[in-house]
Amino acid sequence: MDRISALRNVEDALRAFERGEADLAATEEQVLTVLRTYATEFGDDPRAAYRASGDEAVDGTVVVASSEPEARARVQELREVDDARFELRRIE
């Protein structure tokens, strides 16, 4: 999905919400789906979303990466921690 398509899909979700055709939860889910699709298809290599669970400093952090080791490094970089203990789960 390219950037323009992603923006159009978000606009469609917002329009449906504004017209009363979708509730807030459905709108949030649609926008999240668009963002995840855009983020994982952006670039030349296949990527996936990973969620960290463990130490409070990183718990719940979601990153997009080409591999689990890259995701681990990205979480540590974003949260500015080197010694946090956490597991990663790929989000489908």
Backbone as a chain_set.jsonl record, in Angstrom:
{"seq": "MDRISALRNVEDALRAFERGEADLAATEEQVLTVLRTYATEFGDDPRAAYRASGDEAVDGTVVVASSEPEARARVQELREVDDARFELRRIE", "coords": {"N": [[0.843, -1.163, 0.0], [0.612, 2.146, -0.912], [1.49, 5.488, 0.171], [-0.502, 7.407, -0.504], [-2.758, 5.778, -0.951], [-3.058, 4.742, 1.628], [-3.683, 7.077, 3.075], [-6.099, 7.745, 1.828], [-7.673, 5.556, 2.587], [-7.766, 5.945, 5.353], [-9.123, 8.388, 5.392], [-11.581, 7.501, 4.326], [-12.445, 5.866, 6.434], [-12.753, 7.795, 8.441], [-14.765, 9.389, 7.292], [-16.916, 7.57, 7.257], [-17.256, 7.28, 10.0], [-17.981, 9.93, 10.688], [-20.424, 10.123, 9.361], [-21.913, 8.474, 10.881], [-21.923, 5.8, 10.32], [-20.145, 4.058, 11.338], [-18.854, 3.044, 14.476], [-16.753, 4.402, 17.126], [-14.868, 2.46, 17.989], [-14.782, 0.674, 15.8], [-13.843, 2.399, 13.855], [-11.318, 3.088, 14.897], [-10.106, 0.556, 14.745], [-10.1, 0.112, 11.967], [-8.428, 2.211, 11.095], [-6.072, 1.523, 12.44], [-5.527, -0.916, 11.185], [-5.03, -0.033, 8.569], [-2.729, 1.519, 9.044], [-0.922, -0.465, 10.01], [-0.765, -2.136, 7.768], [0.313, -0.373, 5.869], [2.771, 0.238, 7.155], [4.077, -2.251, 7.251], [4.34, -2.918, 4.609], [5.836, -0.936, 3.536], [8.772, 0.068, 1.926], [11.469, -2.025, 0.562], [11.964, -4.595, 1.558], [10.346, -7.427, 3.087], [8.429, -6.838, 5.99], [7.429, -7.01, 9.446], [5.148, -6.504, 12.174], [6.026, -6.265, 15.591], [5.406, -6.922, 19.022], [6.539, -5.935, 22.169], [6.917, -7.515, 25.328], [7.346, -7.461, 28.78], [9.804, -6.109, 30.841], [8.879, -3.031, 32.412], [9.736, -0.686, 31.119], [9.713, -1.224, 28.392], [7.445, -2.658, 27.843], [4.645, -3.386, 25.863], [5.454, -1.914, 23.681], [5.399, -1.447, 20.212], [6.924, -2.33, 17.243], [8.138, -2.133, 13.851], [9.822, -4.369, 11.82], [12.348, -6.177, 9.931], [13.161, -8.57, 10.957], [13.277, -10.615, 13.953], [15.618, -10.097, 15.587], [16.259, -7.524, 14.622], [13.948, -6.174, 15.375], [14.154, -6.341, 18.165], [16.434, -4.747, 18.613], [15.414, -2.341, 17.694], [13.348, -1.784, 19.541], [14.892, -1.44, 21.864], [16.358, 0.783, 21.102], [14.347, 2.753, 20.662], [13.234, 2.989, 23.231], [15.393, 3.62, 24.654], [17.015, 1.824, 26.193], [19.309, -0.647, 27.272], [19.5, -2.927, 28.722], [17.029, -4.073, 29.216], [14.66, -6.626, 29.944], [12.821, -8.619, 27.875], [10.275, -10.141, 25.834], [9.451, -10.851, 22.427], [6.62, -10.728, 20.326], [5.308, -11.652, 17.296], [3.016, -9.779, 15.46], [0.176, -10.606, 13.796]], "CA": [[0.0, 0.0, 0.0], [1.41, 3.373, -0.935], [1.072, 6.523, 1.126], [-1.766, 8.004, -0.938], [-3.81, 4.791, -0.67], [-3.245, 4.693, 3.075], [-4.401, 8.296, 3.469], [-7.486, 7.632, 1.345], [-8.365, 4.582, 3.426], [-8.025, 6.601, 6.638], [-10.194, 9.353, 5.135], [-12.828, 6.736, 4.198], [-12.843, 5.455, 7.78], [-13.234, 8.991, 9.14], [-16.054, 9.77, 6.711], [-17.924, 6.628, 7.752], [-17.487, 7.653, 11.4], [-18.704, 11.199, 10.701], [-21.797, 9.877, 8.896], [-22.589, 7.594, 11.825], [-21.955, 4.45, 9.767], [-19.181, 3.249, 12.099], [-18.603, 3.578, 15.816], [-15.356, 4.767, 17.366], [-14.032, 1.26, 18.042], [-14.608, 0.172, 14.431], [-12.999, 3.369, 13.157], [-9.955, 2.885, 15.39], [-9.602, -0.709, 14.2], [-9.826, 0.294, 10.543], [-7.246, 3.071, 10.956], [-4.935, 0.713, 12.872], [-5.259, -1.883, 10.117], [-4.395, 0.71, 7.474], [-1.37, 1.874, 9.465], [-0.09, -1.672, 10.044], [-0.536, -2.569, 6.388], [1.253, 0.572, 5.284], [4.081, 0.12, 7.805], [4.744, -3.515, 6.942], [4.589, -2.994, 3.173], [6.697, 0.177, 3.178], [10.162, -0.343, 1.687], [11.702, -3.117, -0.375], [12.02, -5.916, 2.186], [9.144, -7.734, 3.868], [8.562, -6.504, 7.402], [6.316, -7.407, 10.288], [5.017, -5.78, 13.435], [6.374, -7.04, 16.785], [5.048, -6.296, 20.292], [7.406, -6.317, 23.29], [6.296, -7.7, 26.635], [8.368, -7.73, 29.79], [10.115, -4.976, 31.711], [7.972, -1.89, 32.268], [10.277, 0.319, 30.203], [9.474, -1.588, 27.0], [6.211, -3.424, 27.725], [3.622, -2.824, 24.99], [6.042, -1.227, 22.54], [5.217, -2.136, 18.933], [7.844, -1.852, 16.217], [8.112, -2.829, 12.567], [11.195, -4.759, 11.493], [12.508, -7.296, 8.989], [13.458, -9.796, 11.693], [13.168, -10.456, 15.405], [16.767, -9.358, 16.136], [16.121, -6.111, 14.27], [12.871, -5.65, 16.22], [14.709, -6.203, 19.516], [17.298, -3.568, 18.596], [14.56, -1.163, 17.513], [12.69, -1.531, 20.836], [15.905, -0.902, 22.772], [16.702, 2.124, 20.622], [13.228, 3.658, 20.909], [13.011, 3.164, 24.668], [16.689, 4.014, 25.212], [17.422, 0.85, 27.209], [20.183, -1.698, 26.763], [19.45, -4.127, 29.555], [15.65, -4.476, 29.515], [14.33, -8.02, 29.656], [11.509, -8.671, 27.237], [10.042, -11.076, 24.74], [8.769, -10.253, 21.279], [5.598, -11.541, 19.68], [4.941, -11.128, 15.977], [1.597, -9.457, 15.33], [-0.325, -10.987, 12.466]], "C": [[0.895, 1.236, 0.0], [0.785, 4.417, -0.003], [-0.287, 7.125, 0.774], [-2.931, 7.058, -0.66], [-4.101, 4.721, 0.822], [-4.042, 5.902, 3.556], [-5.864, 8.247, 3.027], [-8.286, 6.658, 2.209], [-8.679, 5.16, 4.81], [-9.154, 7.623, 6.476], [-11.546, 8.65, 5.006], [-13.346, 6.313, 5.568], [-13.402, 6.641, 8.559], [-14.591, 9.454, 8.604], [-17.172, 8.863, 7.215], [-18.259, 6.939, 9.207], [-18.333, 8.927, 11.476], [-20.164, 11.047, 10.277], [-22.576, 8.969, 9.847], [-22.685, 6.157, 11.349], [-21.008, 3.501, 10.495], [-19.01, 3.884, 13.473], [-17.107, 3.838, 15.99], [-14.445, 3.547, 17.354], [-13.759, 0.708, 16.646], [-13.693, 1.098, 13.631], [-11.543, 3.225, 13.587], [-9.342, 1.621, 14.79], [-9.248, -0.565, 12.725], [-8.569, 1.136, 10.327], [-5.985, 2.294, 11.367], [-4.544, -0.3, 11.796], [-4.565, -1.21, 8.94], [-2.947, 1.029, 7.831], [-0.452, 0.657, 9.468], [0.231, -2.168, 8.633], [0.484, -1.667, 5.719], [2.656, 0.358, 5.846], [4.804, -1.159, 7.418], [5.029, -3.682, 5.453], [5.512, -1.895, 2.677], [8.128, -0.325, 2.995], [10.24, -1.564, 0.791], [11.685, -4.504, 0.255], [10.745, -6.168, 2.99], [9.394, -7.457, 5.351], [7.313, -6.952, 8.145], [6.301, -6.535, 11.53], [5.303, -6.74, 14.582], [5.99, -6.249, 18.024], [5.957, -6.84, 21.38], [6.571, -6.504, 24.548], [7.382, -8.099, 27.616], [8.564, -6.523, 30.679], [9.252, -3.761, 31.369], [8.448, -0.875, 31.231], [9.951, 0.03, 28.739], [8.121, -2.262, 26.771], [5.172, -2.696, 26.869], [4.154, -2.088, 23.775], [5.85, -2.076, 21.285], [6.148, -1.49, 17.916], [7.641, -2.656, 14.944], [9.559, -3.113, 12.187], [11.192, -5.944, 10.53], [12.742, -8.627, 9.689], [13.303, -9.534, 13.184], [14.383, -9.752, 16.005], [16.707, -7.857, 15.822], [15.036, -5.458, 15.122], [13.379, -5.406, 17.639], [15.577, -4.94, 19.596], [16.48, -2.29, 18.477], [13.848, -0.783, 18.816], [13.688, -0.876, 21.787], [16.279, 0.534, 22.384], [15.591, 3.122, 20.944], [13.048, 3.981, 22.387], [14.294, 3.532, 25.411], [17.098, 3.144, 26.398], [18.303, -0.206, 26.55], [19.981, -3.02, 27.494], [18.033, -4.572, 29.917], [15.44, -5.933, 29.125], [12.924, -8.053, 29.088], [11.488, -9.744, 26.154], [9.336, -10.323, 23.627], [7.755, -11.247, 20.727], [5.25, -10.862, 18.352], [3.432, -10.927, 15.926], [1.163, -9.779, 13.916], [-1.444, -10.079, 12.028]], "O": [[1.816, 1.352, 0.809], [-0.309, 4.227, 0.529], [-1.124, 7.33, 1.653], [-3.98, 7.492, -0.184], [-5.26, 4.65, 1.231], [-4.97, 5.762, 4.353], [-6.756, 8.659, 3.768], [-9.447, 6.916, 2.525], [-9.741, 4.89, 5.37], [-10.039, 7.712, 7.327], [-12.549, 9.145, 5.52], [-14.546, 6.392, 5.833], [-14.407, 6.51, 9.258], [-15.461, 9.861, 9.374], [-18.253, 9.339, 7.56], [-19.423, 6.868, 9.603], [-19.292, 8.99, 12.245], [-21.037, 11.758, 10.774], [-23.765, 8.725, 9.64], [-23.446, 5.37, 11.912], [-21.061, 2.288, 10.294], [-19.021, 5.107, 13.612], [-16.304, 3.53, 15.109], [-13.362, 3.592, 16.77], [-12.632, 0.317, 16.343], [-12.874, 0.642, 12.834], [-10.639, 3.237, 12.751], [-8.183, 1.627, 14.375], [-8.214, -1.064, 12.281], [-7.74, 0.812, 9.476], [-4.95, 2.401, 10.71], [-3.359, -0.508, 11.534], [-3.616, -1.759, 8.38], [-2.045, 0.832, 7.018], [0.677, 0.733, 8.984], [1.359, -2.568, 8.346], [1.416, -2.148, 5.073], [3.624, 0.303, 5.088], [6.027, -1.153, 7.271], [5.869, -4.497, 5.072], [5.93, -1.914, 1.519], [8.634, -1.07, 3.834], [9.224, -2.075, 0.32], [11.422, -5.49, -0.433], [10.139, -5.232, 3.512], [10.444, -7.804, 5.89], [6.278, -7.236, 7.541], [7.3, -5.913, 11.89], [4.876, -7.894, 14.553], [6.217, -5.04, 18.083], [6.131, -8.053, 21.507], [5.634, -5.747, 24.803], [8.221, -8.953, 27.332], [7.599, -5.974, 31.211], [8.941, -3.501, 30.207], [7.629, -0.27, 30.54], [9.917, 0.953, 27.926], [7.696, -2.421, 25.627], [4.858, -1.533, 27.12], [3.372, -1.677, 22.918], [6.108, -3.28, 21.297], [6.162, -0.271, 17.749], [7.042, -3.731, 14.964], [10.411, -2.226, 12.225], [10.178, -6.616, 10.343], [12.547, -9.688, 9.097], [13.212, -8.388, 13.623], [14.211, -8.883, 16.859], [17.064, -7.027, 16.658], [15.188, -4.312, 15.545], [13.069, -4.38, 18.244], [15.46, -4.161, 20.542], [16.813, -1.274, 19.087], [13.755, 0.397, 19.156], [13.373, 0.12, 22.438], [16.489, 1.385, 23.249], [15.864, 4.214, 21.443], [12.744, 5.118, 22.748], [14.291, 3.729, 26.626], [17.473, 3.645, 27.458], [18.065, -0.606, 25.41], [20.256, -4.092, 26.955], [17.858, -5.371, 30.838], [15.967, -6.409, 28.12], [11.968, -7.59, 29.711], [12.519, -10.181, 25.644], [8.706, -9.291, 23.857], [8.008, -12.45, 20.673], [4.943, -9.671, 18.299], [2.667, -11.812, 16.31], [1.734, -9.27, 12.952], [-1.986, -10.249, 10.937]]}, "num_chains": 1, "name": "protein.A"}
